[in-house]
Amino acid sequence: ESLSKARNWFTESYSEALSNLHRGGEAKRRAKQTTLEKEFQELYPNFQLFSNGLCKVLDRFKEAPEHIVIEELQESYLQSVGFNLIGILLEYQCANLDINFAPEETEEKAVKELRNNVDHCRNMVSGLPQVIQKKFKALYSFLLKDGLQFADFASLLDQVGTETSGFLLRKLDKKLERNMLFGHRQMLISELKNSKTKSKILTNAILLVLLQGTGCALPLPIDEEGMTRVLRLIPVLKSILSEDRALHFINACQTDVQDNDIDILIDLVRETAEAKDPTSLS
């Protein structure tokens, strides 16, 4: 009888321990998914804003030689942001299926770096159900092929986010877009005021003029290569600014400008970029 009681006690304790372990694992998984959804929700509006901006600017200047530069900016932006957004969705799906996207002891920074590791992500995708695999493979194919189609990628990303992951994604309506454009302009003005180098000043100034002149927001470059691309857009300012104002930007880019002259030009560039309507300046 004592042996029977001990056996029953052990069985009940073991079952309770397993149940507690399961509940703890479930709570941890849900917390992880909540964090991932929040991260995606914070990044997605900016992705919509800059995607739309790049597409509209490309359409406006499609006949200009600089359309190639805008296409390069599109590809660069999609490569830098797209992998991260897909990686968040993939990590979410892995958590949903109790698949470790990365070893548990991996630091958060290293996990985020894995989102940009194509081989690792493809390996993770192979462990998903076939229906979900197909959608993730389509997303990665957009990023890895030439001639990226922003609209197609954005549509599929939205589909995977809402239908596959169940995210309630907020569309970029007119009110939200206006608020984000205002915030982006304020950020660019702040960056312009705090910029010390000529290239950074001109980069922020060009993006400000394009924002005011076209109503489109372009992402701030994250490296020297990106800034160089933005500087190559200076010729399109001729269709937005007066001839004299556009020449200030063109002349400021020259390498043989004297120190005194460059200071004057930079002041004029700042004045143009910070104006509420730079298109009306003579």
N, C-alpha and C positions, 0 to 999 in steps of 0.2 A: 504493500500500500504506500509506504514511504517512497519507494522507487517510482511508483506511478505518479505521486504528487510532484516529485522532483522533476519527472519528465514533463508533466503538464506545465509546471512553472517555467522550465527552460524553454518549452515551445512557445508559450505566451510571451515571454521576455524577448525571445529571438524575433517573433513576429512584430512586436512593438518596436524593437530596434530597427528592423527593416522598414517599417512604416514611417518612423521618424526620419530615417535616412532618405527615404523617397520624398517625403514632404520637404525636407531641407534642400534636396537637389532640385525639386520642382520650383521652390521659391527662388533659388539662386539662378535657375534658368530664366525665369520670368523677369527677374531684376536685370539680367544681362540683356534680354530682348528689349526691355523698356529703355535701357540706356542707348542701345543701338538705334531704336526708332527715333528717340529724341535727337540723337546726333544727325541722323538722316534728315529729319524735319528741319533742323537748323541750317543745313547745307543746301537743301533742295530749292528754296526760294531764290538764293543767289545764283544757282545753276540756271534756273529759268530766266532770271533777269539778264544775265550775261550771254546766255545762249540766244535769246531774242535779240539782244543788242548787236551781237556779232552778225547774226543773219541779216538784220535790217541794214546795218552799215555796209555789208557786202553787197546787198541788193542795190543800195543807193550808188555805190561807186563801182559797180560791176564792169563798167566800160573804161574805167581808169586803170592805168598800169599797176596801181597800188592794190588792186583787188587780190593779187597774189599774196601780198603781205597780210591782208585780212584773212585769207584762207589759212596762212601759216599760224596766225594768232588763234583761229578757230581750232585747228588741229592741236596746237600746243595746250590750249585751255582744256580741251576735251580729254587729252591724254593725262593731264595733271589732276583733273577733278573727277573725270569719268571712272577711272580705276578705283578711286576711293569710294565713290558712291556705290558701285557694283559690289565692292568688297564688303561694305556695310550690310547690303542685302544678303550677300552670300554668308557672312558671319551669322546673320539672323537666322537664315535657313538651317545652318549647321546646328545652332543652339536649339532650334525647334525639333531637330531629329536626334538630339543628344550626341552630335558629332563634334569633336574638339577641332575648332578651326586652327588652334595652336595649342601646344602643351600648356597645361594649367599654370605652370610657374613662369610663363613668358610675360615679360613686362609689357605694359600697355603700348608704349612707343614701338616696341618690336612687333606687336600684333598689327598695328596700323601700317607698318612697313610691309608686312606680309600681304596686305591688300593690293599692293602694287607689284607683287611677285607673281608674274603670269603663270609660271610653272606650278607654283604652290596652289594658286586659285583653281587652275584647271584640274589639279588632282582632287581638290575639295569638291568641285562640281561633279566629278565622276562618281561621287558617293551619294548624290542626290537622286530622287526619283526621276524617271525618264522625262516626264512632262516638264518638270522644273529644270532639268538639265538642258533641255532644248532652248529654253528662254535665256538662260545664262550664257550658253554657247553663242547665241545670236548677239547678245550684248557685247561679249568679248570680241566677236568677229568684226563688229563695227569699229572698235578701237584699234584693231590690229591690221586693218586693211587700208589701202590708199583711197582717197576720195571720200572722206567721212561725210555722212549725211546727218547733220544736226537734228533735223526734224524727226527722222526715222529713229535715231538713237533716243531722243528725248521721249518719244511716244512709247517705245518699248520699255524704257526705264520706268516710266509712269505706270505702265501695265504690270511690270514685275513688282513694283513697290506696292500697288493697290491690290491687285488680284492675287498674286502669289504670296505676298508677305502680310497683306491686310492692313497696310498703313493708310491712314486718313490724310492724304496729301492735299495741302491747300493750293489751289490753282492761283496763278498770278493774275488776279483781277486788277481792274484799273486803279482802285483805291490803294491796294497793296503796292502796286508798281510805282505810283506817284510817291508814296512814302519812302520806298526803297531808293528811288532815283534821287530824292531830296537828301536822304542819308548818305548816298554814295557821293553826291556833289560836296557835301560838307566834309566828308572824309578826304576827298581829293584836295580840297582847299587847305585843310589842315596839313596834309602831306606836302603840299606845295610850299606852305609857309615854313615848314621845318626842314625842307630839302636843302642840302648844302652844295651838292655837285650839279654841274650844268646839265648832265644827262637826266638826273632825277627831276630837276626843275622842269625841263622841257617835256619829259614823259608825262608828268602830272598835268602840265599846262595843255598839252595836246589832247589828253583824255577829257579834260574839262571843256575845251572848246568843242570837241566832238559831241559831248553830252548836251551842251547848250544849243549847238547848231543842228543836231539831228534828233535829239530826244532819246538817244540810245546810250546805254552804259556799257563800257568795255572794261574787262577786268584789269586790275593793276598788275603789271608784270612782277614776277617773283625773283627774277635774276637779270643779269646783264644782257643776256641774249634776248629776253623779252623786251627790255627797254630799247635795244637796238632796233627791233622790229617796229615798235611804236614810233620811233624817230623817223623811220622810213615812210610814215604816213603824212609827214609835213606837207608834201605837195597837194594833198586833198583839201588842206585848209584854205587854199586859194578859192575854192567854191563856196566857202562859208564866211570867210573874213574879207575885209577890204584889202586891196592890193598892198597898201602900206603895212597893215597889221600882219598879213601873211609873210611879208618880207622880213619882219622882225624875227619870226621863228626860223626862217630859212637862213638868215644871216647869223643868228645865234649859234647855228650848227657848224658854221665854218671853223676850221681849225686854226686859221691864221688871223683871227680877230684879236686886236690888242686888248689888254686888260681893262683899260678905261671904257673902251667901246662895248666890251662884253657885259660889263656891269650895267651900262645904260640899256642894252638890248634885253638883258634878263629882267630888268625892272619893267620894261614895256611888255615883255611876255607875261609876267605876273599880272600886270594891270589888265591885259586883254583876257587872260584866263579867268580871273576872279570877277569879271564884270557879269552882271545878271543877264545881259544880252550882248555878248561879244560881237554878234553879227551887225549890230547897229553902230559900232565904233568906227570912226573914220580914220 
